[in-house]
Amino acid sequence: MRRLHTALGAGVLLLAVTACADQSPDVGFGGEPPAPPAQQGPVEPKPEQERQAVPPDAVDASKLPESYPTDVWTQDNGKAVVATGQEGGCSKVHAEVAEQNDQQVRIVLVDETPEPAGACTMDLRYPPVAVALDEELGDRTVVLEQRDVKVPREEPPN
């Protein structure tokens, strides 16, 4: 009899938990639909005709190496910032937003180099890399920084 009460109690508890777990918001008549989710994943740079150049005086590239490109533009109505990265040989570059506030947007250009090093070409490439912003860039300053990172080398499939 005791096992019956335990099993019955566990069943009631399980029913109560599952009934409360899936509470999707009801929009109802006149209600607001849920906001679309924020853009996830990388942002793809768009063709030149969809770009808006960021003035050079609104770009702080003082933390970049001397030879690093400093071209910056916006797309998607100012909600994405695109910078010119620099990669070479086996390395790949991508951009990350490090900070966003009312005065500036700090973007880190991350150069990932495989470790252990293997045979690589001796070329430089300048791909555009983009990041999504929480709000339009507007009058904020874009601060560019660069960081080198070692990543494990991907082994080719056998």
C-alpha positions as CSV (number, residue, x, y, z in Angstrom):
1,M,0.0,0.0,0.0
2,R,2.9,2.3,0.8
3,R,4.4,1.8,-2.7
4,L,1.0,2.7,-4.2
5,H,0.9,6.0,-2.3
6,T,4.5,6.8,-3.3
7,A,3.9,6.0,-7.0
8,L,0.6,7.9,-7.0
9,G,2.3,10.9,-5.4
10,A,5.2,10.8,-7.8
11,G,2.7,10.6,-10.7
12,V,0.8,13.7,-9.5
13,L,4.0,15.6,-9.0
14,L,5.2,14.7,-12.5
15,L,1.9,15.8,-14.0
16,A,2.1,19.1,-12.2
17,V,5.7,19.8,-13.3
18,T,5.0,18.9,-16.9
19,A,1.8,21.0,-17.0
20,C,3.8,24.1,-15.8
21,A,6.8,23.5,-18.0
22,D,5.4,24.3,-21.4
23,Q,3.8,27.8,-20.9
24,S,4.2,29.4,-24.3
25,P,3.0,33.0,-24.3
26,D,-0.5,33.4,-25.6
27,V,-0.8,36.5,-27.8
28,G,-4.5,36.6,-27.7
29,F,-6.7,39.2,-29.2
30,G,-5.0,42.6,-29.3
31,G,-1.8,41.2,-27.7
32,E,1.7,41.9,-28.9
33,P,3.5,39.1,-30.7
34,P,6.9,38.1,-29.2
35,A,9.9,40.1,-30.4
36,P,12.0,38.4,-33.0
37,P,15.2,36.9,-31.5
38,A,18.4,38.9,-31.8
39,Q,20.6,38.0,-34.8
40,Q,22.7,35.0,-33.9
41,G,25.9,33.9,-35.5
42,P,28.2,35.7,-37.9
43,V,27.1,38.6,-40.1
44,E,28.0,38.4,-43.7
45,P,29.5,41.5,-45.4
46,K,27.3,42.8,-48.2
47,P,28.2,44.2,-51.6
48,E,29.6,47.7,-51.9
49,Q,26.4,49.4,-52.9
50,E,24.8,48.4,-49.5
51,R,27.7,49.9,-47.5
52,Q,27.9,53.2,-45.6
53,A,31.5,54.3,-44.9
54,V,32.4,55.3,-41.4
55,P,34.4,58.5,-41.4
56,P,38.1,58.1,-40.6
57,D,37.8,60.5,-37.6
58,A,35.2,58.1,-36.1
59,V,37.6,55.2,-36.2
60,D,40.2,54.7,-33.5
61,A,42.8,52.2,-34.9
62,S,45.6,53.2,-32.6
63,K,45.7,49.7,-31.0
64,L,46.2,48.0,-34.4
65,P,49.7,47.1,-35.7
66,E,51.1,49.7,-38.0
67,S,50.4,47.9,-41.3
68,Y,46.9,46.7,-40.5
69,P,44.1,48.1,-42.7
70,T,41.6,50.5,-41.1
71,D,38.7,50.5,-43.5
72,V,35.4,50.4,-41.6
73,W,31.8,50.7,-42.8
74,T,28.2,49.9,-41.7
75,Q,25.5,47.9,-43.3
76,D,21.9,46.8,-42.3
77,N,21.0,50.4,-41.5
78,G,23.9,50.8,-39.1
79,K,23.1,47.7,-37.1
80,A,26.3,45.9,-38.4
81,V,29.9,47.1,-38.5
82,V,32.3,45.7,-41.1
83,A,36.1,46.1,-40.9
84,T,38.9,44.9,-43.1
85,G,40.7,42.1,-41.4
86,Q,44.2,40.7,-42.2
87,E,45.1,37.1,-42.4
88,G,47.8,35.1,-44.0
89,G,49.0,31.6,-44.7
90,C,47.0,29.2,-42.5
91,S,45.5,31.9,-40.3
92,K,41.9,33.0,-40.4
93,V,40.5,36.3,-39.1
94,H,37.1,37.0,-37.5
95,A,35.6,39.9,-35.6
96,E,34.1,40.1,-32.1
97,V,32.3,42.9,-30.3
98,A,34.2,43.4,-27.0
99,E,32.2,46.4,-25.7
100,Q,29.3,48.6,-26.7
101,N,28.3,51.8,-24.9
102,D,27.0,55.3,-25.7
103,Q,30.4,56.6,-26.8
104,Q,32.1,53.6,-28.6
105,V,31.9,50.2,-30.1
106,R,35.1,48.2,-29.4
107,I,35.8,45.5,-32.0
108,V,38.5,42.9,-31.7
109,L,39.9,41.4,-34.9
110,V,40.9,37.9,-33.9
111,D,43.6,36.2,-36.0
112,E,43.4,32.4,-35.4
113,T,46.6,30.5,-36.3
114,P,46.6,26.6,-36.2
115,E,48.9,25.0,-33.7
116,P,51.0,23.0,-34.3
117,A,52.1,25.0,-37.3
118,G,52.3,23.2,-40.6
119,A,53.1,24.0,-44.2
120,C,51.4,27.3,-45.0
121,T,51.5,29.8,-47.9
122,M,53.3,33.1,-47.5
123,D,50.4,35.4,-48.6
124,L,48.3,38.1,-47.0
125,R,44.6,38.4,-47.4
126,Y,42.3,41.2,-46.4
127,P,38.8,39.8,-45.9
128,P,35.9,41.9,-44.6
129,V,34.7,40.8,-41.2
130,A,31.4,41.9,-39.7
131,V,29.7,42.1,-36.3
132,A,26.1,42.8,-35.3
133,L,25.4,45.6,-32.9
134,D,22.6,45.9,-30.3
135,E,21.7,49.4,-31.7
136,E,22.7,51.5,-34.7
137,L,26.2,52.8,-34.7
138,G,25.1,56.4,-35.0
139,D,27.8,58.9,-33.8
140,R,29.7,56.3,-31.7
141,T,33.4,55.8,-32.3
142,V,34.6,52.4,-33.6
143,V,37.7,51.2,-31.7
144,L,39.6,48.5,-33.4
145,E,42.0,46.1,-31.7
146,Q,43.8,43.0,-32.8
147,R,44.5,39.7,-31.0
148,D,46.4,36.6,-32.1
149,V,45.1,33.2,-30.9
150,K,46.4,29.7,-31.4
151,V,43.8,27.1,-32.2
152,P,44.2,23.3,-32.6
153,R,45.0,22.2,-36.1
154,E,42.1,20.3,-37.8
155,E,43.1,16.9,-39.0
156,P,41.9,16.0,-42.4
157,P,39.4,13.0,-42.5
158,N,40.9,9.7,-43.4
